[in-house]
Amino acid sequence: MLHEPETDTPIPGGLQRAYGAGRVSAKTRGGVSALDTLYQEGCAKIRAPKTHGDWLDAVLINSSGGLTGGDVMDWSCTAGEGAHLVATTQACERIYRSAGGTARVRTTLAAGPGARLDWLPQETILFEGARLDRTLAVDLAEDATFLGLEAVILGREASGEDAVSAAISDTWHIRRGGHLIHAEASRLNANDVLARANIALLDGARAYATLLYAGTDAEQQIETLKTILAPFKTAGASRIGDKIVMRAAASSGYRLRKIIMPAIAALATGNAVPRLWTL
């Protein structure tokens, strides 16, 4: 039975809303990562295509084709002890104009001892009038490795849309060995022209991304990342202990990919982005 989605304002006309919940976990078997658990509910679908490496690929699919006010998506991905799980999406997630309420996306990730989890969804596109509340909660073992990305595109450039009337709230909490190593909360209000234009905020950018890496080799990885980002004036990275945080902004989704794809490749296993990113 599907759960009733949460809403903050009434949905006009009793419109049916989409709900999806998907869970996937990886374990080690014969020296490679294999599927352990797969659960799908509602419009959330997960596929695990064959790979040529020792990790498990999980492709997350929203079969409703996008989200609007009142829709809810719940994703959960776990890499068990010693396993390596790479999670991505089949395509960009689209957040359509809301007729009431907020679309909610909740993501829960975990990596056990000696495990690695790569959370690399494709960009989220906000249409005019979209409302999105998104949370990311990550629980890592002390020696686990994590690579995570969230990227946003404001409007459809080809349609001349800049989605000034869209709004998004993003919250991250990342724990490693039981200790909080990263927390952030960002919000872009609808019709907030000041935030879009302010040089200390988006500075007119129509696409932006945050990439976070947590691993014992962060000190070595930061030098590689800084070299990659050197040609780009709207991107930068910093390190604190075993954590690297990269921020990037661009005038379009295409230009944002020019920044984030080399960064992903540098930090990802096998020095490659998920294959669906290049199709």
C-alpha positions as semicolon CSV with decimal commas, in nm:
position;residue;x (nm);y (nm);z (nm)
1;M;0,000;0,000;0,000
2;L;0,135;0,341;-0,092
3;H;0,195;0,597;0,180
4;E;0,012;0,929;0,162
5;P;0,259;1,203;0,064
6;E;0,328;1,491;0,300
7;T;0,206;1,834;0,189
8;D;0,243;2,179;0,337
9;T;-0,040;2,344;0,144
10;P;-0,359;2,191;0,005
11;I;-0,348;2,023;-0,336
12;P;-0,625;2,178;-0,548
13;G;-0,905;1,959;-0,675
14;G;-0,788;1,651;-0,484
15;L;-0,522;1,575;-0,743
16;Q;-0,350;1,239;-0,707
17;R;0,014;1,274;-0,608
18;A;0,312;1,054;-0,685
19;Y;0,495;0,857;-0,418
20;G;0,802;0,639;-0,456
21;A;1,038;0,456;-0,223
22;G;1,346;0,263;-0,332
23;R;1,614;0,083;-0,130
24;V;1,927;-0,086;-0,256
25;S;2,227;-0,234;-0,074
26;A;2,550;-0,401;-0,183
27;K;2,757;-0,677;-0,022
28;T;3,082;-0,851;-0,112
29;R;3,074;-1,191;-0,278
30;G;3,372;-1,362;-0,434
31;G;3,581;-1,047;-0,412
32;V;3,332;-0,826;-0,594
33;S;3,033;-0,618;-0,490
34;A;2,696;-0,780;-0,548
35;L;2,332;-0,696;-0,494
36;D;2,215;-0,765;-0,141
37;T;1,877;-0,591;-0,109
38;L;1,646;-0,430;-0,363
39;Y;1,308;-0,281;-0,275
40;Q;1,078;-0,075;-0,498
41;E;0,750;0,096;-0,423
42;G;0,531;0,330;-0,624
43;C;0,709;0,527;-0,895
44;A;1,059;0,447;-0,761
45;K;1,241;0,187;-0,971
46;I;1,598;0,058;-0,940
47;R;1,803;-0,132;-1,195
48;A;2,145;-0,293;-1,142
49;P;2,316;-0,326;-1,483
50;K;2,624;-0,542;-1,530
51;T;2,958;-0,368;-1,490
52;H;3,313;-0,449;-1,590
53;G;3,447;-0,353;-1,249
54;D;3,425;-0,494;-0,896
55;W;3,159;-0,244;-0,786
56;L;2,778;-0,255;-0,807
57;D;2,595;0,002;-1,022
58;A;2,247;0,109;-0,914
59;V;2,036;0,318;-1,151
60;L;1,751;0,506;-0,981
61;I;1,443;0,579;-1,191
62;N;1,140;0,795;-1,122
63;S;0,881;0,634;-1,351
64;S;0,636;0,923;-1,300
65;G;0,859;1,134;-1,527
66;G;0,913;1,417;-1,281
67;L;0,788;1,569;-0,956
68;T;0,549;1,847;-0,864
69;G;0,394;1,988;-0,548
70;G;0,290;1,718;-0,302
71;D;0,497;1,439;-0,462
72;V;0,739;1,244;-0,240
73;M;1,045;1,035;-0,330
74;D;1,241;0,831;-0,076
75;W;1,578;0,679;-0,173
76;S;1,804;0,464;0,044
77;C;2,143;0,323;-0,065
78;T;2,381;0,116;0,151
79;A;2,727;-0,024;0,085
80;G;2,790;-0,310;0,328
81;E;3,127;-0,395;0,480
82;G;3,397;-0,389;0,212
83;A;3,146;-0,331;-0,069
84;H;3,142;-0,056;-0,332
85;L;2,814;0,087;-0,456
86;V;2,775;0,350;-0,728
87;A;2,429;0,509;-0,744
88;T;2,318;0,737;-1,025
89;T;1,994;0,830;-1,200
90;Q;1,863;0,733;-1,540
91;A;1,820;1,098;-1,636
92;C;1,792;1,445;-1,488
93;E;1,513;1,479;-1,233
94;R;1,254;1,738;-1,337
95;I;1,064;1,946;-1,085
96;Y;0,754;2,090;-1,251
97;R;0,540;2,391;-1,161
98;S;0,351;2,334;-0,837
99;A;-0,024;2,375;-0,822
100;G;0,005;2,359;-0,442
101;G;0,244;2,200;-0,195
102;T;0,612;2,114;-0,222
103;A;0,785;1,820;-0,387
104;R;0,998;1,632;-0,134
105;V;1,303;1,415;-0,203
106;R;1,460;1,234;0,091
107;T;1,788;1,044;0,046
108;T;1,948;0,822;0,311
109;L;2,294;0,676;0,245
110;A;2,524;0,450;0,447
111;A;2,864;0,284;0,402
112;G;3,003;0,019;0,637
113;P;3,363;-0,058;0,739
114;G;3,602;-0,050;0,443
115;A;3,313;0,029;0,207
116;R;3,275;0,293;-0,060
117;L;2,959;0,470;-0,174
118;D;2,938;0,703;-0,474
119;W;2,618;0,910;-0,488
120;L;2,619;1,065;-0,836
121;P;2,268;1,154;-0,955
122;Q;2,233;1,361;-1,269
123;E;2,119;1,721;-1,235
124;T;1,786;1,834;-1,094
125;I;1,607;2,078;-1,327
126;L;1,372;2,331;-1,168
127;F;1,093;2,457;-1,392
128;E;0,911;2,789;-1,340
129;G;0,696;2,774;-1,027
130;A;0,865;2,459;-0,895
131;R;0,884;2,392;-0,520
132;L;1,140;2,140;-0,389
133;D;1,250;2,037;-0,041
134;R;1,546;1,796;-0,049
135;T;1,738;1,626;0,231
136;L;2,055;1,415;0,223
137;A;2,159;1,210;0,528
138;V;2,482;1,006;0,512
139;D;2,619;0,768;0,776
140;L;2,975;0,643;0,715
141;A;3,199;0,403;0,902
142;E;3,528;0,554;1,023
143;D;3,726;0,411;0,730
144;A;3,454;0,428;0,463
145;T;3,489;0,641;0,150
146;F;3,214;0,864;0,014
147;L;3,173;1,069;-0,302
148;G;2,852;1,269;-0,325
149;L;2,710;1,523;-0,569
150;E;2,397;1,734;-0,600
151;A;2,358;1,966;-0,898
152;V;2,076;2,205;-0,986
153;I;1,978;2,370;-1,314
154;L;1,745;2,669;-1,294
155;G;1,504;2,652;-1,585
156;R;1,526;2,520;-1,939
157;E;1,780;2,726;-2,129
158;A;1,652;2,614;-2,471
159;S;1,307;2,750;-2,380
160;G;1,444;3,078;-2,249
161;E;1,329;2,985;-1,899
162;D;1,529;3,097;-1,596
163;A;1,291;2,966;-1,328
164;V;1,301;3,283;-1,119
165;S;0,970;3,176;-0,963
166;A;1,113;2,838;-0,851
167;A;1,218;2,764;-0,494
168;I;1,445;2,499;-0,343
169;S;1,556;2,402;0,007
170;D;1,858;2,170;0,044
171;T;1,981;2,012;0,370
172;W;2,285;1,788;0,415
173;H;2,400;1,595;0,724
174;I;2,704;1,368;0,688
175;R;2,845;1,159;0,972
176;R;3,164;0,956;0,977
177;G;3,238;0,719;1,262
178;G;2,936;0,859;1,442
179;H;3,066;1,218;1,429
180;L;2,907;1,495;1,226
181;I;3,166;1,603;0,968
182;H;2,946;1,814;0,742
183;A;2,617;1,998;0,778
184;E;2,468;2,261;0,552
185;A;2,131;2,409;0,475
186;S;2,068;2,626;0,172
187;R;1,753;2,786;0,042
188;L;1,668;2,973;-0,276
189;N;1,338;3,153;-0,246
190;A;1,102;3,215;-0,535
191;N;1,152;3,551;-0,707
192;D;1,467;3,619;-0,503
193;V;1,638;3,830;-0,769
194;L;1,896;3,957;-0,517
195;A;2,027;3,606;-0,443
196;R;2,045;3,525;-0,812
197;A;2,243;3,839;-0,895
198;N;2,456;3,891;-0,581
199;I;2,825;3,828;-0,648
200;A;2,853;3,648;-0,313
201;L;2,568;3,413;-0,402
202;L;2,477;3,291;-0,752
203;D;2,614;3,595;-0,938
204;G;2,371;3,533;-1,224
205;A;2,448;3,161;-1,255
206;R;2,170;2,934;-1,380
207;A;2,334;2,611;-1,265
208;Y;2,530;2,515;-0,956
209;A;2,662;2,208;-0,778
210;T;2,815;2,083;-0,454
211;L;3,049;1,785;-0,456
212;L;3,179;1,627;-0,135
213;Y;3,449;1,364;-0,092
214;A;3,534;1,190;0,235
215;G;3,827;0,952;0,238
216;T;4,165;0,885;0,394
217;D;4,337;0,999;0,073
218;A;4,173;1,343;0,072
219;E;4,508;1,519;0,114
220;Q;4,632;1,372;-0,213
221;Q;4,302;1,413;-0,397
222;I;4,267;1,784;-0,324
223;E;4,579;1,868;-0,527
224;T;4,445;1,684;-0,830
225;L;4,108;1,852;-0,792
226;K;4,258;2,201;-0,766
227;T;4,454;2,142;-1,087
228;I;4,133;2,042;-1,267
229;L;3,945;2,346;-1,138
230;A;4,222;2,598;-1,207
231;P;4,085;2,706;-1,551
232;F;3,737;2,771;-1,407
233;K;3,679;3,101;-1,227
234;T;3,343;2,993;-1,085
235;A;3,454;2,676;-0,907
236;G;3,674;2,593;-0,612
237;A;3,753;2,326;-0,355
238;S;3,882;2,314;0,001
239;R;3,987;2,041;0,243
240;I;3,944;1,991;0,615
241;G;4,100;1,667;0,738
242;D;3,959;1,377;0,536
243;K;3,685;1,588;0,377
244;I;3,689;1,783;0,049
245;V;3,408;2,017;-0,052
246;M;3,382;2,154;-0,405
247;R;3,143;2,427;-0,520
248;A;3,076;2,514;-0,882
249;A;2,847;2,754;-1,066
250;A;2,791;2,816;-1,435
251;S;2,572;3,004;-1,680
252;S;2,411;2,681;-1,805
253;G;2,382;2,311;-1,733
254;Y;2,613;2,235;-2,025
255;R;2,887;2,457;-1,885
256;L;2,836;2,316;-1,537
257;R;2,900;1,965;-1,671
258;K;3,227;2,086;-1,819
259;I;3,336;2,157;-1,461
260;I;3,189;1,870;-1,261
261;M;3,248;1,576;-1,495
262;P;3,632;1,596;-1,482
263;A;3,607;1,641;-1,105
264;I;3,389;1,332;-1,070
265;A;3,622;1,133;-1,293
266;A;3,924;1,231;-1,085
267;L;3,763;1,114;-0,761
268;A;3,565;0,816;-0,888
269;T;3,690;0,459;-0,898
270;G;3,833;0,382;-1,241
271;N;3,854;0,756;-1,316
272;A;3,519;0,758;-1,495
273;V;3,177;0,913;-1,450
274;P;2,876;0,679;-1,453
275;R;2,806;0,567;-1,809
276;L;2,454;0,713;-1,814
277;W;2,605;1,060;-1,776
278;T;2,760;1,026;-2,122
279;L;2,468;0,876;-2,316
